[in-house]
Amino acid sequence: MLSHEARELVLWVENTERFWRQMMAIFHLLAKKRDKEIYDPRKAPKAFVGLLEAAAKDYIREFGSPRDQWFKLFTPIDRREAAQELVETFDGWYAVDYQTEKKKKE
């Protein structure tokens, strides 16, 4: 079960266009690794670290007060949970959408 903060961060990434585009770019990079059979699911959450930090900072700018600090609202534990959630989203995307894209190209 995700914490409220992790869920909010994932929703912010998925519903903000620039972060969604970055997420999709990461998905494609991970898909290439999976195709080459060098994908390591234990390392996959690390691919989202920069994205989640940028999203957390943007979220605080948008909704926080001047005294709020992004790293206190979105703790490392929350960001790890959010990264794991994005990995699970990637797995679903890879199994369905990416495979469909590959078949269309062939």
Secondary structure, 3 states (H helix, E strand, C coil): CCCHHHHHHHHHHHHCHHHHHHHHHHHHHHHHHHHCCCCCCCCHHHHHHHHHHHHHHHHHHHHCCCCCCHHHHCCHHHHHHHHHHHHHHHHHHHHHHHHHHHHHHC
